Amino acid sequence: MFRATVSKAAFLGAVMIAAVAGASQAMAQDEQAVPCSVEEFRQMDFWVGHWDVRWIDPEGVEQHGTNTISHQLDTCMIFEEFDGHPGNALLGRSMSMYVARLGVWKQVWMDNSGGYFALTGGPEGDTFVLTMDRLSEEAPYLRMVFKNISETSFDWHWQSSANEGASWDDRWHIMYSRTE
């Protein structure tokens, strides 16, 4: 049986060469553009933060909750954590991402009432609109509209349409105020 003997100096030299090669490769990757660094990925950054949310319930009582929105996956995705407590038991999560190959934003929402929505859209003038992807002809026409957007507040409208999107009515209006 043949047994190769490698000197300690040769082994350390090989390790150093591998380390230098790895560092060079990492530097080259850093010099390349980050995949989600194009400006379209920042179109929804107005939403990122910690928010106090208020709305008027169907009985006319003001309710409030919180919504925490953060960047995830190296700022490629925006993650939402909605909590309607104390007045509303709704807990929800969403993930939103700009899909560059389609030129649109996509969002998926799921909540503790079994709700699931897939939405598509993006900026429309001074608003940001995401419309529900209808999964069947019987599905309602629904959308969310972010408007009156400033650094410290905005209005969010969950809307429905009875005429295939020709006009829209508010189902839920939430007023957002930044807390952090």
C-alpha positions in Angstrom: 0.0 0.0 0.0 1.3 3.4 -1.0 1.1 6.2 1.7 1.7 9.8 0.7 3.5 12.0 3.1 2.6 15.7 3.0 4.8 18.1 4.8 3.3 20.5 7.3 4.6 23.5 5.3 3.0 22.1 2.1 -0.3 21.6 3.8 -0.4 25.1 5.3 0.6 26.5 1.9 -2.4 24.8 0.3 -4.7 26.0 3.0 -3.5 29.6 2.5 -4.0 29.4 -1.3 -7.6 28.1 -0.8 -8.3 30.9 1.7 -7.0 33.6 -0.7 -9.0 32.1 -3.6 -12.2 32.1 -1.4 -11.6 35.7 -0.3 -11.1 36.8 -3.9 -14.3 35.0 -5.0 -16.3 36.7 -2.1 -14.9 40.1 -3.1 -16.0 39.5 -6.7 -19.5 38.6 -5.6 -19.7 41.7 -3.4 -18.8 43.8 -6.5 -21.7 42.4 -8.4 -25.1 44.0 -8.0 -27.2 42.6 -5.2 -30.2 40.9 -6.9 -32.9 43.1 -5.1 -31.0 46.4 -5.2 -32.8 47.9 -8.2 -35.2 50.8 -7.3 -38.4 48.8 -8.0 -37.6 46.7 -4.9 -37.8 49.9 -2.8 -41.3 51.0 -4.1 -43.0 49.5 -1.0 -40.4 50.6 1.6 -42.9 53.3 2.8 -44.6 50.4 4.6 -41.6 49.1 6.5 -41.7 50.0 10.2 -43.8 49.6 13.3 -47.3 50.9 13.1 -50.3 51.7 15.3 -53.4 50.9 13.2 -56.9 52.3 13.9 -60.2 51.6 12.2 -63.9 52.0 12.9 -65.7 48.6 13.3 -69.2 47.9 11.8 -70.8 49.0 15.2 -69.1 52.4 14.9 -66.5 51.7 17.6 -62.9 52.7 17.0 -60.5 49.7 17.3 -56.8 49.6 17.2 -54.0 47.0 16.7 -50.4 46.9 15.5 -48.7 46.0 12.3 -44.9 45.4 12.0 -43.4 45.4 8.5 -39.8 44.3 7.9 -37.4 43.5 5.2 -36.5 39.9 4.9 -34.3 37.7 2.6 -31.6 40.3 2.1 -34.3 43.0 1.5 -35.8 41.1 -1.4 -39.1 40.4 0.5 -41.3 42.6 2.8 -42.8 40.6 5.7 -46.0 41.8 7.5 -47.1 40.8 11.0 -50.7 42.2 11.6 -52.2 41.9 15.1 -55.8 43.2 15.5 -55.9 42.8 19.3 -57.3 43.9 21.6 -60.5 44.7 19.6 -60.2 42.3 16.8 -58.9 38.7 17.0 -57.5 38.8 13.5 -53.8 37.8 13.2 -52.3 37.8 9.8 -49.0 37.5 7.9 -48.1 38.5 4.4 -45.1 38.3 2.2 -44.6 40.8 -0.7 -41.9 40.9 -3.4 -41.3 42.7 -6.6 -41.1 40.1 -9.4 -38.7 41.7 -11.8 -39.3 39.3 -14.7 -43.1 40.2 -14.6 -42.6 43.9 -13.6 -45.2 43.7 -10.8 -45.4 43.2 -7.1 -46.9 40.0 -5.7 -48.3 39.5 -2.2 -49.5 36.5 -0.4 -51.7 37.0 2.8 -52.7 34.3 5.3 -54.5 34.7 8.6 -55.9 32.9 11.7 -59.4 32.9 10.2 -58.3 30.7 7.4 -58.1 33.6 5.0 -55.8 33.4 2.0 -55.3 36.0 -0.7 -52.8 36.3 -3.6 -52.5 39.8 -4.9 -50.7 41.6 -7.8 -50.0 45.2 -8.5 -47.7 48.1 -7.7 -47.5 51.9 -7.7 -50.4 53.8 -9.4 -49.6 57.6 -9.2 -49.6 58.6 -5.6 -51.1 55.3 -4.4 -49.9 51.7 -4.2 -52.6 49.1 -5.4 -52.6 45.4 -5.0 -55.6 43.5 -6.6 -56.6 40.0 -5.7 -55.8 37.3 -8.2 -59.2 35.8 -8.8 -59.0 32.0 -8.6 -62.5 31.5 -10.2 -65.3 33.3 -11.9 -67.2 33.3 -8.7 -64.5 34.9 -6.6 -65.1 38.6 -5.6 -63.2 41.5 -7.0 -61.0 42.7 -4.1 -58.1 45.0 -3.8 -56.0 47.0 -1.2 -55.1 50.6 -1.8 -52.4 52.4 0.2 -52.9 56.2 -0.1 -52.1 59.5 1.6 -48.6 58.1 2.1 -46.2 60.1 4.2 -43.2 59.2 6.4 -45.4 59.0 9.5 -48.8 57.8 8.3 -51.0 56.5 5.4 -54.4 55.1 4.8 -55.0 51.5 3.8 -58.3 50.6 2.1 -59.6 47.0 1.5 -62.1 47.4 -1.3 -64.5 45.3 -3.3 -66.2 45.8 -6.7 -69.6 44.6 -7.8 -69.0 45.6 -11.4 -65.7 43.9 -12.4 -63.5 46.7 -11.2 -65.3 49.7 -12.8 -65.9 51.2 -9.3 -64.7 50.2 -5.8 -66.3 50.4 -2.3 -64.4 50.4 1.0 -64.9 47.3 3.1 -62.3 48.2 5.7 -60.3 51.5 6.1 -57.3 51.4 8.4 -55.3 54.5 9.4 -51.6 53.8 10.0 -49.4 55.9 12.3 -45.7 55.1 12.6 -44.5 54.2 16.2 -40.9 53.7 15.3 
